[in-house]
Amino acid sequence: MDASEILSRPVSALAPLIKARKLSPVEVVRAFLERIEKVNPKVNAFLTVTADRALDQARRAEKEIAARRYRGPLHGIPYAPKDLIATAGIRTTNGSKVTSNWIPNYESTVTSRLDKAGAILAGKLNLLEFAMGSGQAGLFGPARNPWGLAYSPSGSSSGSGAALAARMVPLTLGSDTGGSIRGPAKSCGAVGLKPTYGRVSLYGVTTLSWTLDHVGPMARTVADAALMLQAIAGSDPKDRNAAAAPVPDYAKALSGNIKGLRFSAPSGYFFDHVHPETAAALHEAISRLRQLGAVQVDVQVRNPGLASSISSVILGSESAAFHRKRLREHADLLDPLVRERLEAGSLYSAVDYIQALRLRTLVMEEMRRVFERCEVLVLPAGNAAPRLEEEIAGTDAPANPPRAPRPDTFNLANVAGIPALVLPCGFTAGPPSLPLGIQFCARPFDEATLFRVGHAYQSATNWHERAAPLDV
């Protein structure tokens, strides 16, 4: 199999070939490393490439598989995490001048579990500084969207989305405090899962907000995201918030059958300000769900804008507390937007913070009510990616297509702690033609239902099979 074939296939197609020894992990890793070397100078998704280490791991995997010590479907598969996830002995920058030379002496739980599953670390990925910067004033410059290099891959897991779209790795890890997995997945034509709060350990992941942070898989297909979550989910003695809830066999959810599944796409707030192209793609996707046998029911979310206000107070207060020392000692090294947000966050009072936590319980209760009447909530994932200059500078530079005000469709899942999955559902007319995404939300710890509906939709469409026309 030549390199182009390897790059074009999802993990679910590569893994059986590796297991049967028809494809060597060394071949796979070399194909992706060559791709990184070729396109990363333009895309700027990787901050660190661990080529020698990856090849050593690939040779070890090859020997293990030959000795019938196959670890599972990630064995011999390269991946890359967002560079706020600690990797022992490997630089972990947080995208910041402040920690640009930090080399942890400990390993995050998620990368430890991927290592145990046989996955191979290819390097570390670009991000907005401390998951909250502008993407411009940081040490490494912005990642670029492979669907249009003048466009943003969205943040803060910008490199995680861009690396997938550029086919530099088949799997990445991102973090999500207010949409930072799902935004890049939408903008880059990828799949991104924000799991239930506590489903995946946060040990070794640099904090933005203890209450709202999540880490999760990003991939080209729903099936691949399910494989990755299988490896990283579960309780962890190193993280007291990692839940002891049983982790199901997610592969069983990939039946393609959603007949009778009840879903709601609440009118009003969530859909009011999406661009017409986005709205058309979403309505077509919803129609496809009905054609597949899912049943649409009318369930409205009460006070839908509340989550955004709650998130602002909790995230601002907790990030200011976590970064207090850095703000005091290294303010001059921080991205001005990071410094501004940390200073603003420090102005919230204890009363503000406690009231926000109390209001959060109301949002959680509201979502319990919603999921008594449906199994899946269908929401927009925002509009197409903006131009980098518009996103970074906050200017009124024209977007293509013109952007309507962004609806806040992400914070609801973070505040309520529910799982949310984003996957591609269309493209803009262009030029350039940019990905559009749809978002599915479910009950806490019901990622299996998200995989079920997402896989059924992908099996009936081909949006995820398109390749970015990356011209480098």
C-alpha positions as CSV (number, residue, x, y, z in Angstrom):
1,M,0.0,0.0,0.0
2,D,1.5,3.4,-1.0
3,A,1.6,6.4,1.3
4,S,-1.4,8.2,-0.3
5,E,-3.6,5.2,0.4
6,I,-2.4,5.0,4.0
7,L,-3.1,8.8,4.5
8,S,-6.6,8.5,3.0
9,R,-7.9,5.6,5.1
10,P,-9.5,6.0,8.6
11,V,-8.2,4.0,11.6
12,S,-11.0,1.6,11.3
13,A,-9.7,0.5,7.9
14,L,-6.0,0.6,8.8
15,A,-6.2,-1.4,12.1
16,P,-7.4,-4.7,10.5
17,L,-4.5,-4.6,8.0
18,I,-2.0,-3.9,10.8
19,K,-3.5,-6.7,12.9
20,A,-3.2,-9.1,10.0
21,R,0.3,-8.0,9.3
22,K,-0.6,-6.9,5.8
23,L,0.5,-3.4,6.8
24,S,3.4,-2.5,9.0
25,P,3.2,0.2,11.7
26,V,6.5,1.4,10.4
27,E,5.0,2.0,7.0
28,V,2.1,3.8,8.6
29,V,4.2,6.1,10.8
30,R,6.6,6.9,8.0
31,A,3.8,7.9,5.7
32,F,2.4,10.3,8.2
33,L,5.8,11.7,9.2
34,E,6.5,12.4,5.6
35,R,3.2,14.2,5.3
36,I,4.0,16.3,8.4
37,E,7.3,17.3,6.9
38,K,5.7,18.3,3.7
39,V,2.7,20.3,4.8
40,N,3.3,21.5,8.4
41,P,5.5,24.5,7.3
42,K,2.3,26.0,5.8
43,V,-0.3,24.7,8.1
44,N,1.6,25.2,11.4
45,A,-0.3,22.5,13.2
46,F,2.6,20.8,14.9
47,L,4.8,22.6,17.4
48,T,7.0,19.5,18.1
49,V,7.5,16.4,16.0
50,T,8.8,13.3,17.7
51,A,9.9,11.5,14.6
52,D,12.7,9.3,16.0
53,R,10.6,8.3,19.0
54,A,7.6,7.5,16.8
55,L,9.6,5.3,14.5
56,D,11.1,3.5,17.6
57,Q,7.6,2.9,18.9
58,A,6.5,1.7,15.4
59,R,9.3,-0.9,15.3
60,R,8.4,-2.1,18.8
61,A,4.7,-2.4,17.7
62,E,5.7,-4.4,14.7
63,K,7.6,-6.8,16.8
64,E,4.8,-7.1,19.3
65,I,2.2,-7.8,16.6
66,A,4.5,-10.4,15.0
67,A,4.7,-12.1,18.5
68,R,0.9,-12.1,18.7
69,R,0.8,-9.4,21.4
70,Y,-1.7,-7.2,19.5
71,R,-3.1,-4.6,21.9
72,G,-6.2,-3.5,20.0
73,P,-7.3,-1.3,17.1
74,L,-5.0,1.7,18.1
75,H,-1.8,-0.5,18.1
76,G,0.6,1.0,15.6
77,I,-1.6,4.1,14.8
78,P,0.0,7.6,15.1
79,Y,-1.8,10.4,17.0
80,A,-1.0,13.8,18.4
81,P,-2.3,15.7,21.4
82,K,-2.9,19.4,21.9
83,D,0.1,20.9,23.5
84,L,-1.4,21.5,26.9
85,I,-1.5,17.8,27.6
86,A,1.6,16.7,29.6
87,T,4.0,14.3,28.0
88,A,6.9,13.1,30.1
89,G,10.3,14.2,28.7
90,I,8.7,16.0,25.8
91,R,8.3,19.8,25.6
92,T,4.7,20.9,26.5
93,T,4.4,24.6,25.7
94,N,0.7,25.4,26.4
95,G,1.3,27.7,23.3
96,S,2.9,30.2,25.6
97,K,6.2,32.1,26.0
98,V,5.8,31.5,29.7
99,T,6.0,27.7,29.5
100,S,7.8,27.4,26.1
101,N,10.6,25.3,27.6
102,W,8.6,23.2,30.0
103,I,9.5,19.5,29.9
104,P,7.2,17.6,32.3
105,N,8.5,14.8,34.4
106,Y,5.1,13.1,34.4
107,E,2.6,11.8,31.9
108,S,-1.0,12.7,31.5
109,T,-3.5,9.9,32.0
110,V,-4.9,10.2,28.5
111,T,-1.5,9.9,26.8
112,S,-0.6,7.1,29.2
113,R,-3.7,5.2,28.2
114,L,-3.1,5.7,24.5
115,D,0.5,4.4,25.0
116,K,-0.9,1.4,26.7
117,A,-3.3,0.8,23.8
118,G,-0.3,0.9,21.4
119,A,-0.9,4.3,19.8
120,I,2.2,6.1,18.7
121,L,2.9,9.8,19.6
122,A,3.8,11.7,16.5
123,G,4.3,15.1,18.2
124,K,2.4,18.0,19.9
125,L,-0.1,20.3,18.4
126,N,-0.6,24.1,18.2
127,L,-3.3,25.8,20.2
128,L,-4.4,29.2,21.4
129,E,-2.2,30.2,24.4
130,F,-3.4,28.4,27.6
131,A,-6.5,27.6,25.5
132,M,-7.7,31.2,25.7
133,G,-5.4,33.4,23.6
134,S,-5.9,35.2,20.3
135,G,-3.7,32.9,18.3
136,Q,-1.6,35.8,17.0
137,A,0.5,37.1,19.8
138,G,1.7,33.7,21.0
139,L,5.2,32.3,20.5
140,F,4.3,30.0,17.6
141,G,1.9,31.9,15.4
142,P,-1.6,30.6,14.3
143,A,-2.4,27.2,12.9
144,R,-4.0,27.5,9.5
145,N,-7.1,25.8,8.0
146,P,-6.1,23.3,5.3
147,W,-9.4,24.0,3.5
148,G,-8.2,27.6,2.9
149,L,-4.8,28.7,4.4
150,A,-6.1,32.2,4.9
151,Y,-8.9,30.9,7.1
152,S,-9.0,29.9,10.8
153,P,-9.2,26.3,11.9
154,S,-10.9,27.7,15.0
155,G,-9.7,27.4,18.6
156,S,-8.5,26.7,21.0
157,S,-7.6,23.2,19.7
158,S,-6.6,24.8,16.4
159,G,-3.7,22.4,15.6
160,S,-5.8,19.4,16.5
161,G,-8.4,20.2,13.8
162,A,-5.8,21.4,11.2
163,A,-3.6,18.3,11.6
164,L,-6.6,16.1,10.8
165,A,-7.8,18.1,7.9
166,A,-4.2,18.1,6.4
167,R,-4.1,14.3,7.0
168,M,-0.9,14.6,9.1
169,V,-2.3,12.2,11.7
170,P,-5.5,10.2,11.8
171,L,-6.3,10.9,15.4
172,T,-5.8,13.9,17.7
173,L,-6.7,15.0,21.2
174,G,-8.2,18.3,22.1
175,S,-9.6,20.1,25.1
176,D,-13.0,21.8,25.4
177,T,-14.1,24.4,27.9
178,G,-16.5,26.2,25.8
179,G,-16.4,24.5,22.4
180,S,-12.6,24.1,21.8
181,I,-12.9,20.6,20.4
182,R,-16.2,21.1,18.5
183,G,-15.3,24.5,16.9
184,P,-12.1,23.1,15.2
185,A,-14.0,19.9,14.2
186,K,-16.6,22.0,12.5
187,S,-14.2,24.4,10.8
188,C,-11.9,21.6,9.6
189,G,-14.4,19.0,8.5
190,A,-13.5,16.6,11.2
191,V,-15.3,14.7,14.1
192,G,-14.9,16.0,17.6
193,L,-16.4,14.7,20.8
194,K,-16.7,16.6,24.1
195,P,-17.4,13.8,26.5
196,T,-19.5,13.9,29.6
197,Y,-17.8,15.7,32.4
198,G,-15.8,13.1,34.3
199,R,-15.8,10.5,31.5
200,V,-12.1,11.2,30.7
201,S,-9.5,12.0,33.2
202,L,-8.0,15.5,33.2
203,Y,-4.8,14.5,35.1
204,G,-1.9,16.2,33.3
205,V,-4.1,18.6,31.3
206,T,-3.3,22.2,32.0
207,T,-6.4,23.8,33.7
208,L,-8.5,26.5,32.2
209,S,-11.6,25.9,34.3
210,W,-11.9,23.0,36.8
211,T,-15.7,23.0,36.4
212,L,-15.9,23.3,32.6
213,D,-12.8,21.6,31.2
214,H,-13.1,18.4,29.2
215,V,-10.6,16.4,27.0
216,G,-11.7,14.3,24.1
217,P,-11.0,12.6,20.8
218,M,-10.9,14.2,17.4
219,A,-10.8,12.1,14.2
220,R,-12.0,11.9,10.6
221,T,-14.9,9.5,11.3
222,V,-17.3,8.8,14.2
223,A,-16.0,5.2,14.3
224,D,-12.5,6.4,14.9
225,A,-13.6,8.8,17.6
226,A,-15.3,5.8,19.3
227,L,-12.1,3.8,19.2
228,M,-10.2,6.6,20.8
229,L,-12.7,7.2,23.5
230,Q,-12.7,3.5,24.3
231,A,-9.0,3.8,25.1
232,I,-9.0,6.9,27.2
233,A,-12.3,6.8,29.1
234,G,-12.8,5.6,32.7
235,S,-12.1,6.4,36.3
236,D,-8.6,7.5,37.5
237,P,-7.2,7.7,41.0
238,K,-5.1,10.7,39.9
239,D,-8.3,12.7,39.1
240,R,-11.0,12.8,41.8
241,N,-13.5,14.1,39.2
242,A,-13.0,11.2,36.8
243,A,-16.2,9.3,37.2
244,A,-16.5,5.6,38.1
245,A,-19.4,5.1,35.6
246,P,-18.9,1.9,33.5
247,V,-17.4,2.4,30.1
248,P,-19.5,0.5,27.5
249,D,-18.3,-1.2,24.3
250,Y,-18.7,1.8,22.0
251,A,-18.2,-0.4,18.9
252,K,-21.6,-2.0,19.6
253,A,-23.2,1.4,19.0
254,L,-22.0,1.6,15.4
255,S,-25.0,-0.4,14.0
256,G,-26.2,2.3,11.6
257,N,-29.7,1.8,12.9
258,I,-31.5,4.8,14.4
259,K,-35.0,3.8,13.7
260,G,-37.3,5.2,16.5
261,L,-34.6,7.3,18.0
262,R,-36.2,10.5,19.3
263,F,-34.4,13.8,18.6
264,S,-35.2,17.5,18.9
265,A,-33.8,20.5,17.0
266,P,-35.1,23.4,19.2
267,S,-36.3,26.4,17.2
268,G,-35.5,29.9,18.1
269,Y,-32.3,30.9,19.9
270,F,-30.0,28.2,18.6
271,F,-31.0,28.5,15.0
272,D,-31.9,32.2,14.8
273,H,-28.5,33.6,13.7
274,V,-26.9,30.9,11.6
275,H,-25.9,31.9,8.0
276,P,-28.3,30.8,5.3
277,E,-25.8,28.3,3.9
278,T,-25.3,26.8,7.4
279,A,-29.1,26.6,7.9
280,A,-29.7,24.9,4.6
281,A,-27.0,22.2,5.4
282,L,-28.5,21.7,8.9
283,H,-32.1,21.3,7.7
284,E,-30.9,18.8,5.0
285,A,-29.0,16.8,7.8
286,I,-32.1,16.8,10.0
287,S,-34.2,15.6,7.0
288,R,-31.7,12.8,6.5
289,L,-32.1,11.7,10.1
290,R,-35.8,11.4,9.6
291,Q,-35.2,9.4,6.4
292,L,-33.1,7.0,8.4
293,G,-36.0,6.4,10.8
294,A,-35.3,8.8,13.6
295,V,-38.4,10.6,15.1
296,Q,-38.3,14.4,15.5
297,V,-40.1,15.7,18.5
298,D,-40.7,19.3,19.7
299,V,-38.7,20.0,22.9
300,Q,-37.6,23.5,23.7
301,V,-34.7,24.4,26.0
302,R,-35.8,27.0,28.5
303,N,-33.6,30.1,29.0
304,P,-31.0,28.8,26.5
305,G,-28.8,31.9,26.7
306,L,-28.2,31.4,30.4
307,A,-25.3,28.9,29.8
308,S,-23.2,31.6,28.2
309,S,-23.5,34.0,31.1
310,I,-22.8,31.2,33.6
311,S,-19.7,30.1,31.6
312,S,-18.3,33.6,31.5
313,V,-18.3,33.9,35.3
314,I,-17.1,30.4,36.1
315,L,-14.4,30.3,33.4
316,G,-13.2,33.8,34.2
317,S,-13.0,33.2,38.0
318,E,-11.4,29.8,37.8
319,S,-8.8,30.7,35.1
320,A,-7.8,33.8,37.1
321,A,-7.3,31.7,40.2
322,F,-5.3,29.1,38.3
323,H,-3.1,31.6,36.5
324,R,-2.8,34.1,39.4
325,K,0.9,33.6,39.9
326,R,1.7,33.7,36.1
327,L,-0.4,36.9,35.8
328,R,1.5,38.5,38.7
329,E,5.0,37.4,37.6
330,H,4.9,37.1,33.8
331,A,2.2,39.4,32.6
332,D,4.6,40.9,30.0
333,L,5.0,37.5,28.3
334,L,1.3,36.7,28.0
335,D,-0.8,37.3,24.9
336,P,-2.5,40.6,25.5
337,L,-5.9,38.9,25.1
338,V,-4.9,36.2,27.8
339,R,-3.8,39.0,30.1
340,E,-7.0,40.9,29.5
341,R,-9.2,37.9,30.2
342,L,-7.3,36.9,33.3
343,E,-7.4,40.5,34.7
344,A,-11.2,40.6,34.0
345,G,-11.8,37.3,35.6
346,S,-10.1,38.4,38.8
347,L,-12.7,41.1,39.2
348,Y,-15.6,38.6,39.8
349,S,-16.6,38.4,43.4
350,A,-17.1,35.3,45.5
351,V,-20.8,36.0,45.4
352,D,-20.7,36.2,41.5
353,Y,-18.9,32.8,41.4
354,I,-21.2,31.1,43.8
355,Q,-24.3,32.4,42.1
356,A,-23.0,31.1,38.8
357,L,-22.5,27.6,40.3
358,R,-26.0,27.7,41.7
359,L,-27.4,28.7,38.3
360,R,-25.4,25.9,36.7
361,T,-27.5,23.4,38.6
362,L,-30.6,24.9,37.0
363,V,-29.1,24.3,33.6
364,M,-28.3,20.7,34.5
365,E,-31.9,20.2,35.7
366,E,-33.2,21.7,32.5
367,M,-31.2,19.3,30.4
368,R,-32.5,16.4,32.5
369,R,-36.0,17.6,31.6
370,V,-35.2,17.8,27.9
371,F,-33.7,14.3,27.8
372,E,-36.8,12.9,29.4
373,R,-38.6,13.6,26.0
374,C,-35.8,12.9,23.5
375,E,-32.5,11.0,23.3
376,V,-30.6,13.5,21.2
377,L,-30.6,17.3,20.9
378,V,-29.6,18.6,17.5
379,L,-27.9,22.0,17.4
380,P,-25.8,24.1,15.0
381,A,-22.0,24.0,15.4
382,G,-21.6,27.6,14.3
383,N,-21.0,29.1,10.9
384,A,-18.1,28.4,8.5
385,A,-14.6,29.3,9.5
386,P,-13.7,33.0,9.4
387,R,-10.6,34.5,7.8
388,L,-7.7,34.4,10.2
389,E,-7.3,38.2,10.1
390,E,-10.9,38.6,11.1
391,E,-10.7,36.2,14.0
392,I,-7.4,37.3,15.3
393,A,-7.7,41.1,15.0
394,G,-11.4,41.3,15.8
395,T,-11.7,43.6,12.8
396,D,-14.6,44.0,10.5
397,A,-12.7,42.3,7.6
398,P,-15.2,40.7,5.2
399,A,-15.8,37.0,5.6
400,N,-16.4,34.6,2.8
401,P,-19.2,33.7,3.2
402,P,-20.4,36.7,5.2
403,R,-20.9,35.7,8.8
404,A,-24.1,36.3,10.8
405,P,-23.7,36.8,14.6
406,R,-22.4,33.6,16.1
407,P,-25.0,31.7,18.1
408,D,-23.8,30.3,21.4
409,T,-24.4,26.6,20.8
410,F,-21.4,25.2,22.7
411,N,-21.4,26.4,26.3
412,L,-24.7,24.6,27.1
413,A,-22.9,21.2,26.9
414,N,-20.0,22.4,29.0
415,V,-22.1,24.0,31.7
416,A,-24.5,21.0,31.9
417,G,-21.6,18.5,31.6
418,I,-23.4,16.5,28.9
419,P,-21.6,14.9,25.9
420,A,-21.6,16.6,22.5
421,L,-20.5,15.4,19.1
422,V,-19.7,17.5,16.1
423,L,-19.3,16.1,12.6
424,P,-19.4,17.5,9.0
425,C,-22.8,18.0,7.3
426,G,-21.9,20.1,4.2
427,F,-19.7,22.7,2.7
428,T,-20.1,26.4,1.6
429,A,-20.2,27.2,-2.1
430,G,-16.9,29.1,-1.8
431,P,-14.4,29.8,-3.0
432,P,-12.9,28.4,-1.0
433,S,-15.4,25.7,-0.1
434,L,-15.4,25.4,3.7
435,P,-16.8,22.7,6.0
436,L,-20.0,23.0,7.9
437,G,-20.9,21.0,10.9
438,I,-23.8,19.7,13.0
439,Q,-23.8,19.0,16.7
440,F,-25.5,16.2,18.6
441,C,-25.9,16.3,22.4
442,A,-27.1,13.5,24.7
443,R,-27.7,12.5,28.3
444,P,-24.7,12.3,30.7
445,F,-22.5,9.3,30.0
446,D,-24.5,8.4,26.9
447,E,-21.7,8.9,24.4
448,A,-22.8,5.6,22.8
449,T,-26.0,7.2,21.5
450,L,-24.0,10.0,20.0
451,F,-21.8,7.5,18.2
452,R,-24.9,5.6,17.1
453,V,-26.6,8.6,15.5
454,G,-23.3,10.1,14.2
455,H,-22.2,6.9,12.6
456,A,-25.6,6.3,11.0
457,Y,-25.5,9.8,9.5
458,Q,-22.0,9.3,8.2
459,S,-22.9,6.0,6.7
460,A,-25.6,7.7,4.7
461,T,-23.5,10.7,3.6
462,N,-20.0,11.3,2.3
463,W,-19.1,14.7,3.7
464,H,-16.4,13.1,5.9
465,E,-14.7,11.5,2.8
466,R,-13.8,14.8,1.2
467,A,-10.1,15.8,1.4
468,A,-8.9,19.4,1.8
469,P,-7.4,20.7,-1.4
470,L,-4.2,21.6,0.4
471,D,-1.9,23.3,-2.1
472,V,1.6,23.6,-0.7
